[in-house]
Amino acid sequence: MYLDKTRSVLIECSRTGNVISYSDLVGKAELPFDISNINGICLLSELLAKINSDCLLNKEPLLGVVAVRKDTSRPGGGFFSFAEENNLLPVGSSEVSKDAFFVQTLNDVFLFFK
């Protein structure tokens, strides 16, 4: 239930060439997560990891890249850890490499879901 709604919100954002903050995603997807505490953050992180896993299985770019931190306008550490765990990004990559991966993945998502 939450997976489909969240995926739909992320696709809607990507079709318009926009990112969405975690807090706005929680609201728009009507998720019952309080991301002001660690439990809510973990639940959202797990949900985005599941969406990204499904993307890999379906040969799609990582849709979770569209969800970003409000303060940095880039994904949190969970996104990059997922990429490292799935051999999409070398383990221990520099911030410059992570930024390049983020930009490339975001562009791939925007093109794919256009």
Backbone hydrogen bonds, N-H to C=O, Kabsch-Sander energy under -0.5 kcal/mol:
donor,donor_aa,acceptor,acceptor_aa,energy
5,K,1,M,-1.7
6,T,2,Y,-2.4
7,R,3,L,-2.7
8,S,4,D,-2.3
9,V,5,K,-2.1
10,L,6,T,-2.4
11,I,7,R,-2.5
12,E,8,S,-2.5
13,C,9,V,-2.2
14,S,10,L,-2.4
15,R,11,I,-2.4
16,T,12,E,-1.0
16,T,13,C,-0.7
17,G,14,S,-1.3
18,N,13,C,-2.7
20,I,66,V,-2.8
22,Y,68,V,-1.8
25,L,21,S,-2.7
26,V,22,Y,-2.5
27,G,23,S,-1.8
28,K,24,D,-3.1
29,A,25,L,-2.7
30,E,27,G,-0.9
31,L,26,V,-2.5
35,I,33,F,-0.9
37,N,34,D,-1.4
40,G,34,D,-0.7
41,I,37,N,-2.0
42,C,38,I,-2.5
43,L,39,N,-2.2
44,L,40,G,-2.3
45,S,41,I,-2.6
46,E,42,C,-2.5
47,L,43,L,-2.1
48,L,44,L,-2.6
49,A,45,S,-2.3
50,K,46,E,-2.1
51,I,47,L,-2.1
52,N,48,L,-2.5
53,S,49,A,-2.5
54,D,50,K,-2.4
55,C,51,I,-2.1
56,L,52,N,-2.2
57,L,53,S,-2.2
58,N,54,D,-1.9
59,K,56,L,-1.4
60,E,55,C,-3.2
63,L,61,P,-1.0
65,V,62,L,-1.7
66,V,63,L,-1.9
67,A,64,G,-1.5
68,V,20,I,-2.6
68,V,66,V,-0.5
69,R,74,R,-2.5
73,S,69,R,-2.2
79,F,76,G,-1.0
80,F,76,G,-1.0
81,S,77,G,-2.6
82,F,78,G,-2.3
83,A,79,F,-2.0
84,E,80,F,-2.2
85,E,81,S,-2.9
86,N,82,F,-1.4
87,N,84,E,-1.7
88,L,83,A,-3.2
89,L,83,A,-1.1
93,S,90,P,-1.3
98,K,94,S,-2.4
99,D,95,E,-2.7
100,A,96,V,-2.2
101,F,97,S,-2.5
102,F,98,K,-2.7
103,V,99,D,-2.5
104,Q,100,A,-2.5
105,T,101,F,-2.8
106,L,102,F,-2.7
107,N,103,V,-2.4
108,D,104,Q,-2.4
109,V,105,T,-2.5
110,F,106,L,-2.6
111,L,107,N,-2.2
112,F,108,D,-2.6
113,F,109,V,-2.6
114,K,111,L,-0.7
